[in-house]
Amino acid sequence: MSIVWPCPLSAGAYAAAGREVEFPRPDCPLCAGPLVLWSGYWRHVRETCRCRKIFVPRLRCPACRVSHALLPAFVLAWRLDVAETVGAVIGQVASGACGVRPAAAGAGVPYTTARGWVRRFRRRALELGTGFAALAVELGGDALRPAADAGGFALAAIGAAFGAAAGLPGWLALGVWRFACSVSGGRLIAANATSPYLVVGKRRFMPPVPP
């Protein structure tokens, strides 16, 4: 299981810090008990066409006996590219600014990779739109009505939720796609994901910390 924390560092700065990154110690998402450091693992992320190796700590709940990977907010679960890259492609295509091929070329990623992101987003668009629209209201924003274009609705709902969250300390500087990654537990375009409304409604997300 993964927990995403609102990391303010760039992928490069995070990679350069190695195991010395100062990360938070959240409570267990299952029982709300304290978590303890439980080793970790190395993985790659790609940002602006460059791959970097980062350390992902693992935390374990002594009560539940379950371990959790603590992902920085620029990492989407099971994706190589950082959240900002994925979000830029999805945003351009879902808004109608351009098609997948020019969006992929602009982001410096393979066309087939970008096409996979867009297809997954479109499959989950109504669910995501409903979840983020509810989240916007939960955070004090205006209510949104579902639109005929599910992809456009999801994009608008993510923007509305971020706009509402931007009034809270620390979120504005992180940007919309790290915010979306954080409240979706890194599963924004995963096959199975927890509703972002439920995550934030139960206060299972962590506030950003200063860099």
One Martini backbone bead per residue (centre of mass of N, CA, C, O) as a GRO file, in nm:
protein
  211
    1MET     BB    1   0.100   0.034   0.018
    2SER     BB    2   0.029   0.383  -0.042
    3ILE     BB    3   0.180   0.701   0.046
    4VAL     BB    4   0.126   1.048  -0.006
    5TRP     BB    5   0.346   1.324  -0.003
    6PRO     BB    6   0.385   1.682  -0.007
    7CYS     BB    7   0.639   1.732  -0.193
    8PRO     BB    8   0.848   2.023  -0.273
    9LEU     BB    9   1.048   1.879  -0.434
   10SER     BB   10   1.235   1.804  -0.672
   11ALA     BB   11   1.348   1.535  -0.831
   12GLY     BB   12   1.646   1.619  -0.820
   13ALA     BB   13   1.662   1.690  -0.515
   14TYR     BB   14   1.566   1.419  -0.413
   15ALA     BB   15   1.786   1.244  -0.546
   16ALA     BB   16   2.033   1.392  -0.414
   17ALA     BB   17   1.949   1.309  -0.113
   18GLY     BB   18   1.840   1.033  -0.098
   19ARG     BB   19   1.826   0.911   0.231
   20GLU     BB   20   1.810   1.233   0.345
   21VAL     BB   21   1.526   1.271   0.338
   22GLU     BB   22   1.269   1.468   0.480
   23PHE     BB   23   1.016   1.286   0.617
   24PRO     BB   24   0.724   1.197   0.720
   25ARG     BB   25   0.505   1.061   1.000
   26PRO     BB   26   0.244   0.905   0.957
   27ASP     BB   27  -0.037   0.759   0.997
   28CYS     BB   28  -0.222   0.496   0.981
   29PRO     BB   29  -0.476   0.435   0.739
   30LEU     BB   30  -0.618   0.196   0.911
   31CYS     BB   31  -0.564   0.282   1.251
   32ALA     BB   32  -0.391   0.553   1.335
   33GLY     BB   33  -0.121   0.462   1.394
   34PRO     BB   34   0.202   0.434   1.431
   35LEU     BB   35   0.491   0.467   1.233
   36VAL     BB   36   0.773   0.281   1.112
   37LEU     BB   37   1.066   0.227   0.997
   38TRP     BB   38   1.102  -0.002   0.684
   39SER     BB   39   1.304   0.082   0.501
   40GLY     BB   40   1.332   0.030   0.135
   41TYR     BB   41   1.353   0.173  -0.207
   42TRP     BB   42   1.440   0.176  -0.546
   43ARG     BB   43   1.362   0.418  -0.810
   44HIS     BB   44   1.231   0.551  -1.105
   45VAL     BB   45   1.235   0.876  -1.266
   46ARG     BB   46   1.083   1.113  -1.503
   47GLU     BB   47   1.236   1.432  -1.605
   48THR     BB   48   1.287   1.594  -1.873
   49CYS     BB   49   1.414   1.317  -2.008
   50ARG     BB   50   1.514   1.228  -1.711
   51CYS     BB   51   1.659   0.982  -1.521
   52ARG     BB   52   1.596   0.890  -1.177
   53LYS     BB   53   1.710   0.792  -0.856
   54ILE     BB   54   1.501   0.690  -0.585
   55PHE     BB   55   1.403   0.697  -0.247
   56VAL     BB   56   1.170   0.472  -0.082
   57PRO     BB   57   1.012   0.459   0.196
   58ARG     BB   58   0.926   0.240   0.463
   59LEU     BB   59   0.633   0.173   0.653
   60ARG     BB   60   0.524   0.039   0.978
   61CYS     BB   61   0.264  -0.134   1.142
   62PRO     BB   62   0.253  -0.297   1.439
   63ALA     BB   63  -0.053  -0.363   1.451
   64CYS     BB   64  -0.113  -0.449   1.138
   65ARG     BB   65   0.142  -0.549   0.973
   66VAL     BB   66   0.181  -0.304   0.768
   67SER     BB   67   0.315  -0.172   0.476
   68HIS     BB   68   0.439   0.157   0.350
   69ALA     BB   69   0.473   0.359   0.089
   70LEU     BB   70   0.654   0.679   0.057
   71LEU     BB   71   0.544   0.906  -0.165
   72PRO     BB   72   0.606   1.148  -0.360
   73ALA     BB   73   0.400   1.377  -0.534
   74PHE     BB   74   0.559   1.318  -0.821
   75VAL     BB   75   0.447   1.021  -0.779
   76LEU     BB   76   0.310   0.768  -0.962
   77ALA     BB   77   0.171   0.483  -0.961
   78TRP     BB   78   0.332   0.290  -1.200
   79ARG     BB   79   0.509   0.548  -1.292
   80LEU     BB   80   0.774   0.718  -1.438
   81ASP     BB   81   0.646   0.983  -1.464
   82VAL     BB   82   0.575   1.273  -1.360
   83ALA     BB   83   0.294   1.443  -1.274
   84GLU     BB   84   0.339   1.693  -1.456
   85THR     BB   85   0.363   1.540  -1.724
   86VAL     BB   86   0.099   1.389  -1.720
   87GLY     BB   87  -0.084   1.640  -1.675
   88ALA     BB   88  -0.010   1.798  -1.930
   89VAL     BB   89  -0.121   1.597  -2.132
   90ILE     BB   90  -0.407   1.567  -2.025
   91GLY     BB   91  -0.483   1.869  -2.030
   92GLN     BB   92  -0.454   1.917  -2.337
   93VAL     BB   93  -0.654   1.697  -2.432
   94ALA     BB   94  -0.909   1.750  -2.247
   95SER     BB   95  -0.927   2.064  -2.350
   96GLY     BB   96  -0.851   2.064  -2.676
   97ALA     BB   97  -0.565   2.181  -2.762
   98CYS     BB   98  -0.479   1.876  -2.836
   99GLY     BB   99  -0.334   1.600  -2.915
  100VAL     BB  100  -0.140   1.339  -2.829
  101ARG     BB  101   0.108   1.373  -3.009
  102PRO     BB  102   0.186   1.674  -2.943
  103ALA     BB  103   0.190   1.632  -2.635
  104ALA     BB  104   0.418   1.423  -2.633
  105ALA     BB  105   0.632   1.595  -2.775
  106GLY     BB  106   0.633   1.829  -2.564
  107ALA     BB  107   0.710   1.617  -2.319
  108GLY     BB  108   0.908   1.380  -2.416
  109VAL     BB  109   0.719   1.131  -2.496
  110PRO     BB  110   0.579   0.864  -2.587
  111TYR     BB  111   0.295   0.812  -2.753
  112THR     BB  112   0.199   0.547  -2.611
  113THR     BB  113   0.218   0.657  -2.327
  114ALA     BB  114   0.021   0.896  -2.356
  115ARG     BB  115  -0.220   0.728  -2.451
  116GLY     BB  116  -0.250   0.567  -2.187
  117TRP     BB  117  -0.317   0.804  -2.003
  118VAL     BB  118  -0.570   0.907  -2.155
  119ARG     BB  119  -0.736   0.649  -2.146
  120ARG     BB  120  -0.749   0.625  -1.838
  121PHE     BB  121  -0.879   0.897  -1.785
  122ARG     BB  122  -1.136   0.849  -1.954
  123ARG     BB  123  -1.240   0.600  -1.794
  124ARG     BB  124  -1.228   0.790  -1.509
  125ALA     BB  125  -1.367   1.070  -1.542
  126LEU     BB  126  -1.636   1.057  -1.386
  127GLU     BB  127  -1.517   0.969  -1.116
  128LEU     BB  128  -1.319   1.202  -1.086
  129GLY     BB  129  -1.515   1.436  -1.113
  130THR     BB  130  -1.692   1.361  -0.870
  131GLY     BB  131  -1.468   1.357  -0.654
  132PHE     BB  132  -1.349   1.650  -0.701
  133ALA     BB  133  -1.613   1.802  -0.667
  134ALA     BB  134  -1.657   1.712  -0.374
  135LEU     BB  135  -1.389   1.825  -0.270
  136ALA     BB  136  -1.443   2.121  -0.328
  137VAL     BB  137  -1.674   2.139  -0.124
  138GLU     BB  138  -1.520   2.036   0.126
  139LEU     BB  139  -1.315   2.302   0.084
  140GLY     BB  140  -1.530   2.551  -0.007
  141GLY     BB  141  -1.632   2.528  -0.283
  142ASP     BB  142  -1.785   2.498  -0.572
  143ALA     BB  143  -2.024   2.356  -0.750
  144LEU     BB  144  -2.043   2.091  -0.990
  145ARG     BB  145  -2.148   1.992  -1.305
  146PRO     BB  146  -2.193   1.761  -1.513
  147ALA     BB  147  -2.067   1.697  -1.825
  148ALA     BB  148  -2.067   1.572  -2.137
  149ASP     BB  149  -1.761   1.596  -2.095
  150ALA     BB  150  -1.578   1.405  -1.890
  151GLY     BB  151  -1.290   1.515  -1.921
  152GLY     BB  152  -1.359   1.815  -1.870
  153PHE     BB  153  -1.487   1.771  -1.594
  154ALA     BB  154  -1.240   1.652  -1.451
  155LEU     BB  155  -1.055   1.895  -1.498
  156ALA     BB  156  -1.233   2.105  -1.355
  157ALA     BB  157  -1.245   1.959  -1.078
  158ILE     BB  158  -0.946   1.967  -1.017
  159GLY     BB  159  -0.923   2.276  -1.030
  160ALA     BB  160  -1.134   2.335  -0.806
  161ALA     BB  161  -0.995   2.181  -0.577
  162PHE     BB  162  -0.731   2.337  -0.589
  163GLY     BB  163  -0.850   2.618  -0.545
  164ALA     BB  164  -0.950   2.548  -0.258
  165ALA     BB  165  -0.667   2.446  -0.144
  166ALA     BB  166  -0.494   2.712  -0.192
  167GLY     BB  167  -0.595   2.840   0.090
  168LEU     BB  168  -0.405   2.647   0.206
  169PRO     BB  169  -0.127   2.561   0.344
  170GLY     BB  170   0.111   2.485   0.067
  171TRP     BB  171  -0.052   2.405  -0.202
  172LEU     BB  172   0.008   2.614  -0.426
  173ALA     BB  173   0.319   2.541  -0.471
  174LEU     BB  174   0.271   2.243  -0.583
  175GLY     BB  175   0.027   2.211  -0.755
  176VAL     BB  176  -0.218   2.040  -0.921
  177TRP     BB  177  -0.076   1.749  -0.967
  178ARG     BB  178   0.025   1.700  -0.681
  179PHE     BB  179  -0.245   1.723  -0.553
  180ALA     BB  180  -0.384   1.491  -0.710
  181CYS     BB  181  -0.184   1.277  -0.616
  182SER     BB  182  -0.221   1.301  -0.310
  183VAL     BB  183  -0.547   1.254  -0.290
  184SER     BB  184  -0.510   0.969  -0.470
  185GLY     BB  185  -0.253   0.803  -0.383
  186GLY     BB  186  -0.122   0.790  -0.690
  187ARG     BB  187  -0.415   0.689  -0.853
  188LEU     BB  188  -0.525   0.865  -1.091
  189ILE     BB  189  -0.447   0.628  -1.338
  190ALA     BB  190  -0.558   0.384  -1.215
  191ALA     BB  191  -0.759   0.114  -1.215
  192ASN     BB  192  -0.757   0.139  -0.893
  193ALA     BB  193  -0.934   0.375  -0.676
  194THR     BB  194  -0.963   0.616  -0.447
  195SER     BB  195  -1.151   0.851  -0.351
  196PRO     BB  196  -1.068   1.176  -0.290
  197TYR     BB  197  -1.303   1.244  -0.101
  198LEU     BB  198  -1.247   1.024   0.113
  199VAL     BB  199  -0.963   1.102   0.190
  200VAL     BB  200  -1.025   1.399   0.279
  201GLY     BB  201  -1.276   1.350   0.456
  202LYS     BB  202  -1.072   1.170   0.656
  203ARG     BB  203  -0.792   1.307   0.676
  204ARG     BB  204  -0.549   1.132   0.500
  205PHE     BB  205  -0.391   1.389   0.455
  206MET     BB  206  -0.109   1.589   0.418
  207PRO     BB  207   0.047   1.858   0.482
  208PRO     BB  208   0.256   2.066   0.380
  209VAL     BB  209   0.604   2.122   0.371
  210PRO     BB  210   0.875   2.279   0.399
  211PRO     BB  211   1.182   2.291   0.211
   0.00000   0.00000   0.00000
